[in-house]
Each structure stands twice: as structure tokens, then as C-alpha cells.
Amino acid sequence: MPRSKLKLDDSGLTREEIIQRQLGEIIGELRAVSDQNTRQQETLNTINSTIVSVSSDVAAIKATQTHQGANLDGLTAHIEKLEARVGRQEVIAAKHGAFYGGMAAAGMAILIEAIKGWFFK
């Protein structure tokens, strides 16, 4: 008998058949590992694209905050100008109130004295 046709175990398989079976098992395991690596790579790619998306969102938010900060600085300066203007207007209104209040008091005193003089003559 040629050497390759020798029976090596009780199953009745030849050496080539045993090697073929073992190679088939090894190839199956390699395919399973390859499939697992492919799934892991797909998961990593998904995670990476999510990280890139989040990173771009964070960059956009940061740019918006910088822009809004500049707008707030301008708004703060405008509010300070308005506060100064309102402060000046309050001073003017207080002066006018005091003057016209004094004038009203003097007018009422004159009117009361005139009425007293007219009724009690």
C-alpha cells in the first residue's frame, strides 16, 4: 500500500483525510476569527465616526460661544452707555421735580393767602 493510504486511526481515515479534516477545522476557526475581527473593525469605525461627529459638534458649539461672547461684550458696552444716559436723565428729572414742586408749593401758599384775605376781610 502506498504510504498516503495507510489507516492511522480507528475511524478508518487515511492520513490525507485526517489532514484535510484538520485543515478544514483550522480554516473554519480562522474564518470565525476573521469575522469577529471584521465586526470589531466595523464597531471601531462606527465609534470613530461618532467621535468625529461629536468633535465637530463641540467645535461648532465652541465657535458659537465665542461669537456670543463677543456679542455680549458689545451688548454690555451698549448697556453701560444707556445706564449713563439714564443716570443723567434721572438727575435732570430730579432737578425739574424739585423746582416745579417748589413752584407748586409757593403757588398753593399764595392761593391760600388770597382766599383767606378775600373771605376774612
N, CA and C atoms as an extended XYZ file, in Angstrom:
363
Properties=species:S:1:pos:R:3:atomname:S:1:resname:S:1:resid:I:1 pbc="F F F"
N         0.827       -1.183        0.000 N   MET     1
C         0.000        0.000        0.000 CA  MET     1
C         0.867        1.241        0.000 C   MET     1
N         0.442        2.207       -0.781 N   PRO     2
C         1.217        3.452       -0.709 CA  PRO     2
C         1.040        4.078        0.666 C   PRO     2
N         1.997        4.873        0.989 N   ARG     3
C         2.055        5.444        2.339 CA  ARG     3
C         0.842        6.326        2.645 C   ARG     3
N         0.338        7.112        1.694 N   SER     4
C        -0.773        8.008        1.927 CA  SER     4
C        -2.075        7.265        2.178 C   SER     4
N        -2.154        6.031        1.830 N   LYS     5
C        -3.385        5.278        2.009 CA  LYS     5
C        -3.387        4.473        3.299 C   LYS     5
N        -2.388        4.648        4.147 N   LEU     6
C        -2.326        3.917        5.406 CA  LEU     6
C        -3.407        4.401        6.345 C   LEU     6
N        -4.011        3.509        7.074 N   LYS     7
C        -5.011        3.863        8.067 CA  LYS     7
C        -4.285        4.239        9.345 C   LYS     7
N        -4.595        5.448        9.894 N   LEU     8
C        -3.860        5.931       11.049 CA  LEU     8
C        -4.669        5.859       12.334 C   LEU     8
N        -5.967        5.733       12.253 N   ASP     9
C        -6.756        5.649       13.471 CA  ASP     9
C        -7.908        4.678       13.276 C   ASP     9
N        -8.723        4.565       14.306 N   ASP    10
C        -9.814        3.598       14.260 CA  ASP    10
C       -10.977        4.051       13.390 C   ASP    10
N       -11.016        5.334       13.013 N   SER    11
C       -12.135        5.827       12.226 CA  SER    11
C       -12.046        5.380       10.785 C   SER    11
N       -10.949        4.849       10.404 N   GLY    12
C       -10.790        4.370        9.048 CA  GLY    12
C       -10.374        5.449        8.077 C   GLY    12
N        -9.884        6.567        8.582 N   LEU    13
C        -9.471        7.669        7.717 CA  LEU    13
C        -8.005        7.527        7.354 C   LEU    13
N        -7.672        7.962        6.167 N   THR    14
C        -6.274        7.966        5.750 CA  THR    14
C        -5.615        9.230        6.264 C   THR    14
N        -4.331        9.261        6.127 N   ARG    15
C        -3.557       10.413        6.601 CA  ARG    15
C        -4.005       11.698        5.895 C   ARG    15
N        -4.205       11.656        4.600 N   GLU    16
C        -4.640       12.826        3.837 CA  GLU    16
C        -6.022       13.298        4.313 C   GLU    16
N        -6.923       12.358        4.599 N   GLU    17
C        -8.262       12.715        5.058 CA  GLU    17
C        -8.209       13.390        6.433 C   GLU    17
N        -7.328       12.882        7.302 N   ILE    18
C        -7.168       13.490        8.628 CA  ILE    18
C        -6.619       14.907        8.490 C   ILE    18
N        -5.627       15.062        7.645 N   ILE    19
C        -5.033       16.386        7.427 CA  ILE    19
C        -6.073       17.326        6.819 C   ILE    19
N        -6.867       16.819        5.846 N   GLN    20
C        -7.921       17.622        5.235 CA  GLN    20
C        -8.930       18.061        6.292 C   GLN    20
N        -9.322       17.138        7.166 N   ARG    21
C       -10.276       17.470        8.227 CA  ARG    21
C        -9.693       18.533        9.156 C   ARG    21
N        -8.439       18.362        9.568 N   GLN    22
C        -7.798       19.331       10.462 CA  GLN    22
C        -7.650       20.688        9.779 C   GLN    22
N        -7.276       20.661        8.495 N   LEU    23
C        -7.177       21.927        7.752 CA  LEU    23
C        -8.551       22.597        7.662 C   LEU    23
N        -9.582       21.819        7.446 N   GLY    24
C       -10.944       22.368        7.404 CA  GLY    24
C       -11.317       23.018        8.727 C   GLY    24
N       -10.970       22.341        9.845 N   GLU    25
C       -11.251       22.898       11.165 CA  GLU    25
C       -10.473       24.188       11.394 C   GLU    25
N        -9.209       24.176       11.004 N   ILE    26
C        -8.359       25.369       11.163 CA  ILE    26
C        -8.914       26.517       10.316 C   ILE    26
N        -9.294       26.217        9.068 N   ILE    27
C        -9.854       27.251        8.191 CA  ILE    27
C       -11.149       27.789        8.780 C   ILE    27
N       -11.983       26.921        9.332 N   GLY    28
C       -13.217       27.369        9.977 CA  GLY    28
C       -12.937       28.290       11.146 C   GLY    28
N       -11.969       27.926       11.981 N   GLU    29
C       -11.605       28.788       13.119 CA  GLU    29
C       -11.051       30.123       12.640 C   GLU    29
N       -10.227       30.086       11.594 N   LEU    30
C        -9.677       31.328       11.042 CA  LEU    30
C       -10.785       32.222       10.486 C   LEU    30
N       -11.763       31.615        9.827 N   ARG    31
C       -12.890       32.406        9.309 CA  ARG    31
C       -13.682       33.027       10.452 C   ARG    31
N       -13.890       32.272       11.534 N   ALA    32
C       -14.618       32.806       12.686 CA  ALA    32
C       -13.855       33.976       13.297 C   ALA    32
N       -12.541       33.811       13.431 N   VAL    33
C       -11.713       34.896       13.970 CA  VAL    33
C       -11.727       36.083       13.021 C   VAL    33
N       -11.644       35.813       11.733 N   SER    34
C       -11.667       36.888       10.741 CA  SER    34
C       -13.004       37.629       10.788 C   SER    34
N       -14.121       36.884       10.897 N   ASP    35
C       -15.440       37.516       11.001 CA  ASP    35
C       -15.534       38.369       12.263 C   ASP    35
N       -14.996       37.841       13.366 N   GLN    36
C       -15.020       38.594       14.620 CA  GLN    36
C       -14.186       39.870       14.479 C   GLN    36
N       -13.019       39.751       13.856 N   ASN    37
C       -12.171       40.938       13.642 CA  ASN    37
C       -12.869       41.944       12.739 C   ASN    37
N       -13.592       41.453       11.733 N   THR    38
C       -14.328       42.348       10.840 CA  THR    38
C       -15.408       43.090       11.610 C   THR    38
N       -16.155       42.378       12.458 N   ARG    39
C       -17.193       43.029       13.266 CA  ARG    39
C       -16.578       44.047       14.223 C   ARG    39
N       -15.448       43.680       14.823 N   GLN    40
C       -14.776       44.622       15.730 CA  GLN    40
C       -14.308       45.851       14.968 C   GLN    40
N       -13.796       45.650       13.762 N   GLN    41
C       -13.335       46.785       12.964 CA  GLN    41
C       -14.508       47.683       12.584 C   GLN    41
N       -15.654       47.065       12.239 N   GLU    42
C       -16.842       47.852       11.923 CA  GLU    42
C       -17.299       48.655       13.140 C   GLU    42
N       -17.246       48.031       14.320 N   THR    43
C       -17.609       48.730       15.547 CA  THR    43
C       -16.659       49.889       15.809 C   THR    43
N       -15.365       49.651       15.623 N   LEU    44
C       -14.376       50.720       15.817 CA  LEU    44
C       -14.597       51.856       14.817 C   LEU    44
N       -14.937       51.505       13.578 N   ASN    45
C       -15.210       52.542       12.576 CA  ASN    45
C       -16.433       53.356       12.960 C   ASN    45
N       -17.463       52.689       13.478 N   THR    46
C       -18.665       53.402       13.927 CA  THR    46
C       -18.331       54.327       15.088 C   THR    46
N       -17.566       53.828       16.045 N   ILE    47
C       -17.164       54.647       17.196 CA  ILE    47
C       -16.337       55.836       16.730 C   ILE    47
N       -15.428       55.586       15.802 N   ASN    48
C       -14.571       56.654       15.296 CA  ASN    48
C       -15.397       57.726       14.591 C   ASN    48
N       -16.363       57.319       13.767 N   SER    49
C       -17.192       58.313       13.076 CA  SER    49
C       -18.052       59.085       14.074 C   SER    49
N       -18.497       58.421       15.133 N   THR    50
C       -19.270       59.108       16.170 CA  THR    50
C       -18.397       60.125       16.893 C   THR    50
N       -17.179       59.748       17.193 N   ILE    51
C       -16.245       60.670       17.866 CA  ILE    51
C       -15.963       61.871       16.974 C   ILE    51
N       -15.775       61.640       15.686 N   VAL    52
C       -15.522       62.748       14.757 CA  VAL    52
C       -16.739       63.669       14.711 C   VAL    52
N       -17.932       63.084       14.691 N   SER    53
C       -19.160       63.877       14.668 CA  SER    53
C       -19.298       64.712       15.936 C   SER    53
N       -19.052       64.088       17.086 N   VAL    54
C       -19.145       64.805       18.364 CA  VAL    54
C       -18.073       65.894       18.419 C   VAL    54
N       -16.898       65.590       17.934 N   SER    55
C       -15.820       66.576       17.938 CA  SER    55
C       -16.185       67.794       17.088 C   SER    55
N       -16.780       67.553       15.926 N   SER    56
C       -17.174       68.684       15.084 CA  SER    56
C       -18.314       69.472       15.735 C   SER    56
N       -19.228       68.756       16.425 N   ASP    57
C       -20.301       69.456       17.144 CA  ASP    57
C       -19.734       70.328       18.255 C   ASP    57
N       -18.762       69.806       18.985 N   VAL    58
C       -18.137       70.571       20.068 CA  VAL    58
C       -17.418       71.794       19.497 C   VAL    58
N       -16.752       71.627       18.359 N   ALA    59
C       -16.071       72.761       17.730 CA  ALA    59
C       -17.076       73.826       17.303 C   ALA    59
N       -18.217       73.384       16.774 N   ALA    60
C       -19.255       74.346       16.365 CA  ALA    60
C       -19.828       75.075       17.575 C   ALA    60
N       -20.060       74.347       18.657 N   ILE    61
C       -20.574       74.971       19.881 CA  ILE    61
C       -19.575       75.979       20.426 C   ILE    61
N       -18.302       75.601       20.401 N   LYS    62
C       -17.252       76.499       20.905 CA  LYS    62
C       -17.195       77.778       20.065 C   LYS    62
N       -17.304       77.630       18.745 N   ALA    63
C       -17.284       78.809       17.873 CA  ALA    63
C       -18.506       79.691       18.141 C   ALA    63
N       -19.655       79.069       18.348 N   THR    64
C       -20.868       79.830       18.641 CA  THR    64
C       -20.734       80.570       19.962 C   THR    64
N       -20.164       79.904       20.963 N   GLN    65
C       -19.979       80.561       22.258 CA  GLN    65
C       -19.016       81.730       22.142 C   GLN    65
N       -17.979       81.581       21.355 N   THR    66
C       -17.038       82.686       21.153 CA  THR    66
C       -17.752       83.867       20.497 C   THR    66
N       -18.562       83.562       19.495 N   HIS    67
C       -19.323       84.625       18.807 CA  HIS    67
C       -20.311       85.286       19.762 C   HIS    67
N       -21.003       84.479       20.555 N   GLN    68
C       -21.963       85.034       21.506 CA  GLN    68
C       -21.252       85.847       22.583 C   GLN    68
N       -20.062       85.416       22.990 N   GLY    69
C       -19.290       86.185       23.962 CA  GLY    69
C       -18.949       87.560       23.426 C   GLY    69
N       -18.574       87.616       22.142 N   ALA    70
C       -18.269       88.912       21.528 CA  ALA    70
C       -19.530       89.779       21.464 C   ALA    70
N       -20.658       89.147       21.132 N   ASN    71
C       -21.919       89.901       21.107 CA  ASN    71
C       -22.277       90.418       22.492 C   ASN    71
N       -22.060       89.606       23.520 N   LEU    72
C       -22.365       90.037       24.884 CA  LEU    72
C       -21.461       91.186       25.319 C   LEU    72
N       -20.207       91.150       24.890 N   ASP    73
C       -19.303       92.260       25.221 CA  ASP    73
C       -19.819       93.561       24.611 C   ASP    73
N       -20.256       93.485       23.358 N   GLY    74
C       -20.812       94.673       22.704 CA  GLY    74
C       -22.090       95.130       23.375 C   GLY    74
N       -22.922       94.175       23.759 N   LEU    75
C       -24.172       94.497       24.434 CA  LEU    75
C       -23.909       95.111       25.807 C   LEU    75
N       -22.926       94.608       26.510 N   THR    76
C       -22.572       95.151       27.816 CA  THR    76
C       -22.126       96.609       27.687 C   THR    76
N       -21.311       96.897       26.688 N   ALA    77
C       -20.865       98.274       26.469 CA  ALA    77
C       -22.061       99.174       26.147 C   ALA    77
N       -22.993       98.676       25.342 N   HIS    78
C       -24.180       99.457       24.996 CA  HIS    78
C       -25.047       99.706       26.236 C   HIS    78
N       -25.207       98.695       27.064 N   ILE    79
C       -25.995       98.849       28.299 CA  ILE    79
C       -25.345       99.869       29.225 C   ILE    79
N       -24.026       99.842       29.326 N   GLU    80
C       -23.328      100.812       30.178 CA  GLU    80
C       -23.552      102.239       29.674 C   GLU    80
N       -23.554      102.424       28.351 N   LYS    81
C       -23.831      103.750       27.795 CA  LYS    81
C       -25.259      104.185       28.131 C   LYS    81
N       -26.201      103.241       27.979 N   LEU    82
C       -27.592      103.562       28.304 CA  LEU    82
C       -27.757      103.892       29.784 C   LEU    82
N       -27.072      103.160       30.655 N   GLU    83
C       -27.149      103.440       32.092 CA  GLU    83
C       -26.626      104.832       32.409 C   GLU    83
N       -25.542      105.225       31.753 N   ALA    84
C       -25.002      106.571       31.974 CA  ALA    84
C       -26.003      107.623       31.499 C   ALA    84
N       -26.615      107.374       30.350 N   ARG    85
C       -27.592      108.330       29.821 CA  ARG    85
C       -28.815      108.415       30.730 C   ARG    85
N       -29.302      107.253       31.192 N   VAL    86
C       -30.448      107.242       32.093 CA  VAL    86
C       -30.097      107.951       33.397 C   VAL    86
N       -28.885      107.753       33.881 N   GLY    87
C       -28.445      108.438       35.102 CA  GLY    87
C       -28.489      109.951       34.945 C   GLY    87
N       -28.044      110.448       33.794 N   ARG    88
C       -28.100      111.895       33.541 CA  ARG    88
C       -29.552      112.375       33.472 C   ARG    88
N       -30.406      111.594       32.833 N   GLN    89
C       -31.821      111.958       32.734 CA  GLN    89
C       -32.488      111.957       34.113 C   GLN    89
N       -32.090      111.025       34.980 N   GLU    90
C       -32.651      110.995       36.339 CA  GLU    90
C       -32.266      112.245       37.117 C   GLU    90
N       -31.037      112.693       36.952 N   VAL    91
C       -30.601      113.915       37.640 CA  VAL    91
C       -31.411      115.104       37.144 C   VAL    91
N       -31.582      115.194       35.844 N   ILE    92
C       -32.371      116.315       35.282 CA  ILE    92
C       -33.811      116.252       35.777 C   ILE    92
N       -34.399      115.035       35.784 N   ALA    93
C       -35.782      114.886       36.248 CA  ALA    93
C       -35.904      115.256       37.719 C   ALA    93
N       -34.910      114.909       38.539 N   ALA    94
C       -34.942      115.260       39.963 CA  ALA    94
C       -34.889      116.774       40.134 C   ALA    94
N       -34.061      117.444       39.364 N   LYS    95
C       -33.974      118.910       39.448 CA  LYS    95
C       -35.299      119.552       39.033 C   LYS    95
N       -35.863      119.055       37.930 N   HIS    96
C       -37.154      119.614       37.481 CA  HIS    96
C       -38.245      119.347       38.511 C   HIS    96
N       -38.254      118.145       39.095 N   GLY    97
C       -39.251      117.818       40.111 CA  GLY    97
C       -39.139      118.734       41.318 C   GLY    97
N       -37.920      118.995       41.747 N   ALA    98
C       -37.724      119.876       42.901 CA  ALA    98
C       -38.168      121.299       42.558 C   ALA    98
N       -37.798      121.762       41.398 N   PHE    99
C       -38.158      123.129       41.010 CA  PHE    99
C       -39.671      123.284       40.904 C   PHE    99
N       -40.306      122.380       40.135 N   TYR   100
C       -41.752      122.511       39.931 CA  TYR   100
C       -42.541      122.176       41.194 C   TYR   100
N       -42.019      121.307       42.023 N   GLY   101
C       -42.652      121.047       43.319 CA  GLY   101
C       -42.613      122.285       44.198 C   GLY   101
N       -41.490      122.966       44.207 N   GLY   102
C       -41.360      124.221       44.959 CA  GLY   102
C       -42.287      125.282       44.404 C   GLY   102
N       -42.377      125.354       43.084 N   MET   103
C       -43.273      126.330       42.458 CA  MET   103
C       -44.735      126.034       42.821 C   MET   103
N       -45.102      124.754       42.834 N   ALA   104
C       -46.477      124.383       43.180 CA  ALA   104
C       -46.759      124.730       44.637 C   ALA   104
N       -45.799      124.476       45.509 N   ALA   105
C       -45.980      124.800       46.932 CA  ALA   105
C       -46.134      126.309       47.122 C   ALA   105
N       -45.294      127.078       46.438 N   ALA   106
C       -45.390      128.540       46.539 CA  ALA   106
C       -46.725      129.024       45.972 C   ALA   106
N       -47.161      128.466       44.861 N   GLY   107
C       -48.435      128.853       44.263 CA  GLY   107
C       -49.600      128.534       45.183 C   GLY   107
N       -49.567      127.360       45.814 N   MET   108
C       -50.633      126.988       46.742 CA  MET   108
C       -50.645      127.922       47.955 C   MET   108
N       -49.472      128.287       48.453 N   ALA   109
C       -49.409      129.206       49.603 CA  ALA   109
C       -49.993      130.559       49.234 C   ALA   109
N       -49.671      131.052       48.044 N   ILE   110
C       -50.207      132.331       47.584 CA  ILE   110
C       -51.716      132.239       47.416 C   ILE   110
N       -52.180      131.155       46.845 N   LEU   111
C       -53.611      130.973       46.630 CA  LEU   111
C       -54.357      130.905       47.959 C   LEU   111
N       -53.800      130.175       48.938 N   ILE   112
C       -54.434      130.069       50.258 CA  ILE   112
C       -54.507      131.445       50.921 C   ILE   112
N       -53.444      132.212       50.843 N   GLU   113
C       -53.435      133.554       51.444 CA  GLU   113
C       -54.432      134.465       50.733 C   GLU   113
N       -54.558      134.289       49.441 N   ALA   114
C       -55.517      135.126       48.702 CA  ALA   114
C       -56.941      134.768       49.102 C   ALA   114
N       -57.226      133.487       49.254 N   ILE   115
C       -58.567      133.055       49.660 CA  ILE   115
C       -58.858      133.513       51.083 C   ILE   115
N       -57.879      133.418       51.983 N   LYS   116
C       -58.063      133.881       53.359 CA  LYS   116
C       -58.361      135.380       53.362 C   LYS   116
N       -57.637      136.110       52.571 N   GLY   117
C       -57.818      137.565       52.532 CA  GLY   117
C       -59.170      137.938       51.930 C   GLY   117
N       -59.658      137.209       51.010 N   TRP   118
C       -60.924      137.528       50.357 CA  TRP   118
C       -62.101      137.173       51.260 C   TRP   118
N       -62.021      136.006       51.974 N   PHE   119
C       -63.107      135.605       52.847 CA  PHE   119
C       -63.100      136.314       54.193 C   PHE   119
N       -61.956      136.628       54.730 N   PHE   120
C       -61.877      137.168       56.097 CA  PHE   120
C       -61.553      138.654       56.112 C   PHE   120
N       -62.000      139.436       55.233 N   LYS   121
C       -61.756      140.881       55.225 CA  LYS   121
C       -62.605      141.614       56.151 C   LYS   121
